[in-house]
Amino acid sequence: MRHQELNLLMIFDAIMTEGAITRAADRLAMTQPAVSNALSRMRSAWKDELFVKDGRGVQPTVFAQNLWGQVRDPLRQLEDAVDPTLFDPGTARRTFRIATSDIAVDMIWSSLRRLVEEQAPHINIHAIPNTIVNNEKILHDAEVDMVVAGQTIISSVIRSDYLFSPRYVCAMRQQHPLAKKALKMDDFINADHLLVSMSGDTMGVTDVALLQMGLSRRIAMSVNHFSAVAPLLKESNLICVIPSMAIEKEILNGELAVFETPLELPPTQLGILWHKRQDSDQGLLWLKGVVSSLLKERSAEHLAYLSRCCRKSQCPKAMLEKLQQNQQRPDCIQQAAMS
């Protein structure tokens, strides 16, 4: 292959990866006119439009999609072969895209930004909405570099690292009619429920567990991000099954009544997902290590916060020890009861 053709393929790969001429130019450290001129040469050489404008970005033609499917992995292997230099976060200029929920953003984005400012000042981190249903596709199409989500994908090309298992609780306003007694199953299923659904699906993990028991609940309202839950619960008679991390402040401040769920929910595992073609991507390896460390540290802090909440309620020492092993609830999370 001639050097000129290889250069065009590298630029083509950057446009496909970034979905925009400007971002591709930034990725390649080129000017936008230079990338546009290269695109004109591609169109002439390969006799296809390749990309059409779509808002601020571009969409590939069928020819471009088919071509990228053939050259994407060989290009990555070639890059690794000819440029084995270790990733240096202190000097690297790169943009990473992470698909995740607002919980993870709330958990670590401030810490992540501080770390980037100190150790990797030219690195950009962009959060992409995680709709759950298309995680495999966005990784396969290189729309994101990694996903922070439940480890639910079974695929030969998607890798995952376990982070932690979120703790689910049932929350409601302090003045809710159900907040003054143990939460029984009958009261639970007859209440009006709020569901956080990234995908728009109204069948959550709680509904699956209820269905296996021959029961169902009413999803009276849904939202597509966790930060909407606490304000809505405070102003309504809705109840919500939610990871305790999402309402940590409200638990510790006593702003919501929080119960264990009256049914056992299957454990969920939060993890980092990425495509196997980036197994040797030193930049992504660095980012995965940073994000994993921050999320695990923040999860441990959350458990410690609940322990302190328990101490304020004068929990016995034995209960605190069990809580530290993530086996026991603090007193700020009230007991549910089976009907």
C-alpha positions in Angstrom: 0.0 0.0 0.0 1.3 3.5 -0.9 2.0 5.9 1.9 -0.6 8.3 0.6 -3.3 5.7 0.7 -2.4 4.7 4.3 -2.6 8.4 5.4 -6.1 8.6 3.8 -7.2 5.5 5.7 -6.0 6.9 9.0 -7.9 10.1 8.4 -10.9 8.1 7.3 -10.7 6.1 10.5 -10.6 9.2 12.6 -13.7 10.7 10.9 -15.6 7.4 11.4 -14.5 7.2 15.0 -15.3 10.9 15.9 -18.4 11.4 13.7 -17.3 14.9 12.8 -14.6 16.6 10.8 -13.6 19.0 13.5 -13.2 16.3 16.2 -11.3 14.2 13.7 -8.9 17.1 13.1 -8.4 17.5 16.8 -7.8 13.7 17.2 -5.1 13.8 14.4 -3.6 17.2 15.4 -4.5 18.5 12.0 -6.4 21.6 10.8 -10.0 21.2 9.8 -9.2 22.3 6.2 -6.5 19.7 5.9 -9.0 16.9 6.9 -11.6 18.3 4.5 -9.1 18.3 1.7 -8.1 14.7 2.6 -11.8 13.8 2.5 -12.1 15.2 -1.0 -9.2 13.0 -2.1 -10.9 10.0 -0.6 -14.1 10.7 -2.4 -12.2 11.0 -5.7 -10.1 7.9 -5.1 -12.8 5.6 -3.8 -15.7 7.1 -5.9 -18.2 7.4 -3.1 -19.5 10.4 -1.1 -18.4 8.6 2.1 -20.1 11.1 4.5 -23.1 13.3 4.5 -23.7 16.2 6.9 -25.9 15.6 9.9 -26.2 18.6 12.2 -22.8 19.4 13.5 -21.5 16.0 12.6 -21.5 13.6 9.6 -23.1 10.2 8.9 -21.2 7.5 6.9 -22.6 6.1 3.7 -23.1 2.3 3.4 -19.8 2.1 1.4 -18.0 3.9 4.3 -19.5 1.6 6.9 -18.5 -1.5 4.9 -15.0 -0.1 4.4 -14.5 0.7 8.0 -15.6 -2.8 9.0 -12.7 -4.2 6.9 -9.9 -1.7 7.9 -10.7 -0.7 11.5 -9.0 -3.6 13.3 -6.0 -3.9 10.9 -5.4 -0.2 11.4 -5.4 -0.6 15.2 -2.9 -3.5 14.9 -0.7 -1.5 12.6 -0.7 1.5 15.0 0.4 -0.8 17.8 3.1 -2.4 15.7 4.7 0.9 14.4 4.0 3.0 17.5 4.6 1.0 20.7 5.4 4.0 22.7 3.7 3.9 26.2 0.9 6.3 26.8 2.1 9.3 28.7 -1.0 11.1 30.4 1.2 14.1 31.1 1.7 14.9 27.4 -1.0 13.0 25.6 -3.7 14.9 23.7 -6.8 12.8 23.4 -10.6 12.8 23.9 -12.2 9.9 25.7 -16.0 9.2 25.6 -17.6 7.3 28.4 -21.2 6.1 28.3 -22.6 6.2 31.8 -25.4 7.2 34.1 -25.7 10.3 36.1 -24.9 8.3 39.2 -21.4 7.7 38.1 -21.0 11.3 37.0 -22.1 12.5 40.4 -19.9 9.9 42.1 -16.5 10.7 40.5 -16.6 13.4 37.8 -15.3 16.1 40.2 -12.5 13.8 41.4 -11.8 12.7 37.8 -11.5 16.3 36.7 -9.1 17.2 39.5 -6.9 14.2 38.6 -6.9 15.2 34.9 -5.9 18.7 35.7 -3.0 17.5 37.8 -1.8 14.5 35.7 -3.2 14.8 32.2 -4.0 18.4 31.4 -4.6 17.8 27.6 -7.0 14.9 28.1 -10.7 15.5 27.5 -13.4 13.4 29.1 -16.9 13.4 27.6 -19.9 11.8 29.3 -22.3 10.2 26.9 -25.9 9.2 27.9 -26.1 5.5 28.6 -29.4 4.1 27.3 -28.3 0.5 28.3 -30.0 -1.2 25.2 -27.3 -0.1 22.8 -24.1 -0.6 24.8 -22.7 -3.3 22.6 -23.5 -1.3 19.4 -21.8 1.9 20.6 -18.7 0.0 21.6 -18.7 -2.0 18.4 -19.1 1.2 16.3 -16.5 3.1 18.4 -19.0 5.7 19.4 -17.5 5.5 22.9 -14.3 4.3 24.3 -15.9 2.5 27.3 -19.2 2.0 29.1 -19.8 2.1 32.9 -22.9 0.0 33.4 -24.3 -3.3 34.5 -22.4 -6.3 33.2 -25.2 -7.7 31.1 -23.5 -8.1 27.7 -22.6 -11.7 26.7 -20.3 -11.2 23.7 -17.0 -12.6 22.4 -15.8 -9.0 21.5 -16.9 -7.1 24.6 -14.6 -7.1 27.6 -15.6 -6.2 31.2 -14.1 -5.5 34.6 -16.2 -5.8 37.8 -16.5 -2.7 39.9 -19.0 -3.3 42.7 -22.6 -4.4 43.4 -25.0 -1.5 44.1 -27.2 -1.7 47.2 -30.9 -1.2 46.4 -33.4 0.4 48.8 -37.0 1.6 48.7 -37.3 5.3 49.3 -40.3 7.7 49.9 -41.0 11.0 51.6 -40.9 11.1 55.4 -44.6 11.9 55.6 -45.6 9.1 53.2 -48.5 7.0 54.6 -46.2 3.9 54.4 -43.3 5.6 56.2 -44.5 5.1 59.7 -44.4 1.3 59.8 -42.5 -1.7 58.5 -42.9 -1.9 54.7 -45.1 -5.0 53.9 -45.3 -6.7 50.5 -49.0 -5.9 50.1 -48.4 -2.2 50.7 -45.3 -2.2 48.5 -47.1 -3.7 45.4 -50.2 -1.5 45.9 -48.2 1.8 46.1 -47.5 4.1 43.1 -44.0 3.5 42.0 -41.4 5.7 40.4 -39.0 3.9 38.0 -35.6 5.1 36.7 -35.4 3.8 33.1 -32.5 4.8 30.8 -34.0 2.9 27.9 -37.7 3.7 28.3 -38.5 0.1 29.3 -40.8 -0.1 32.3 -39.8 -3.6 33.2 -37.1 -3.1 35.8 -35.2 -5.6 38.0 -37.9 -5.3 40.7 -40.7 -6.1 38.2 -38.8 -9.2 37.1 -38.5 -10.4 40.7 -42.2 -9.7 41.3 -43.1 -11.5 38.1 -41.4 -14.6 39.3 -43.6 -14.5 42.4 -46.7 -14.0 40.3 -47.0 -10.4 41.4 -46.8 -7.0 39.7 -46.7 -3.3 40.7 -47.9 -0.1 39.1 -45.3 2.1 37.5 -47.1 5.4 37.9 -44.2 7.5 36.6 -40.7 7.0 35.2 -37.7 9.3 34.7 -34.5 8.8 32.7 -32.0 10.0 35.2 -31.4 9.3 38.9 -31.0 12.9 40.0 -34.7 13.5 39.4 -35.7 10.9 42.0 -35.2 12.6 45.4 -37.0 15.9 44.5 -39.9 14.0 43.0 -40.3 11.7 46.0 -40.2 14.6 48.4 -43.2 16.3 46.6 -45.4 13.2 45.9 -46.7 9.9 47.3 -44.5 7.9 44.9 -42.1 5.3 46.2 -38.9 4.2 44.4 -36.5 1.2 44.4 -33.2 2.8 43.8 -29.4 2.3 44.4 -28.7 3.8 47.8 -25.7 5.7 46.3 -28.2 7.8 44.2 -29.8 9.2 47.3 -26.9 9.2 49.7 -27.3 12.8 50.8 -31.0 12.4 51.4 -30.4 9.2 53.5 -27.7 10.8 55.6 -29.7 14.0 56.1 -32.9 12.1 56.9 -34.8 13.8 54.1 -36.3 10.5 52.8 -37.7 7.5 54.6 -35.6 4.5 53.3 -36.5 0.8 53.7 -35.1 -2.5 52.6 -37.2 -3.9 49.8 -39.8 -6.5 51.0 -38.6 -8.9 48.3 -35.1 -10.2 47.6 -33.7 -8.6 44.4 -31.2 -10.4 42.2 -27.7 -8.9 42.7 -26.5 -6.5 39.9 -22.9 -6.0 39.1 -21.6 -2.6 37.9 -18.6 -2.8 35.6 -16.5 -1.2 32.9 -17.1 -2.5 29.4 -14.9 -2.0 26.3 -14.3 -3.5 22.9 -11.5 -6.2 22.6 -9.8 -4.2 19.8 -8.7 -1.8 22.5 -7.2 -4.4 24.8 -3.7 -3.0 24.0 -4.8 0.7 23.9 -2.5 2.2 26.5 -4.6 5.3 26.8 -7.7 3.4 27.5 -5.9 1.1 30.0 -4.8 4.3 31.9 -8.4 5.7 31.9 -9.9 2.4 32.9 -7.5 2.2 35.8 -8.3 5.7 36.9 -12.1 5.4 36.6 -12.1 1.9 38.3 -10.1 3.2 41.2 -12.2 6.3 41.7 -15.5 4.3 41.5 -14.4 1.6 43.9 -13.0 4.2 46.3 -16.3 6.2 46.2 -18.4 3.1 46.7 -16.3 2.3 49.8 -16.8 5.8 51.1 -20.6 5.4 50.6 -20.6 2.3 52.8 -18.6 4.2 55.4 -21.1 7.1 55.3 -23.9 4.6 56.0 -21.8 3.2 58.8 -21.6 6.7 60.3 -25.3 7.1 59.9 -25.7 3.9 61.8 -23.4 5.1 64.6 -25.5 8.2 65.0 -28.4 5.9 65.5 -26.3 4.1 68.2 -26.1 0.8 66.3 -24.4 -2.1 68.2 -20.7 -2.7 67.4 -21.6 -6.1 65.9 -24.0 -4.5 63.5 -21.3 -2.0 62.4 -18.9 -4.8 61.7 -21.4 -6.6 59.6 -22.2 -3.4 57.7 -18.6 -3.0 56.8 -18.8 -6.5 55.2 -21.9 -5.2 53.3 -24.0 -7.8 55.0 -26.2 -5.7 57.3 -28.4 -2.6 56.9 -27.7 0.6 59.0 -30.6 1.8 61.2 -31.2 4.7 58.7 -32.4 1.9 56.3 -35.6 0.6 57.9 -36.7 -3.0 58.0 -39.2 -4.3 55.5 -41.7 -7.0 56.3 -43.2 -9.8 54.2 -47.0 -9.9 54.3 
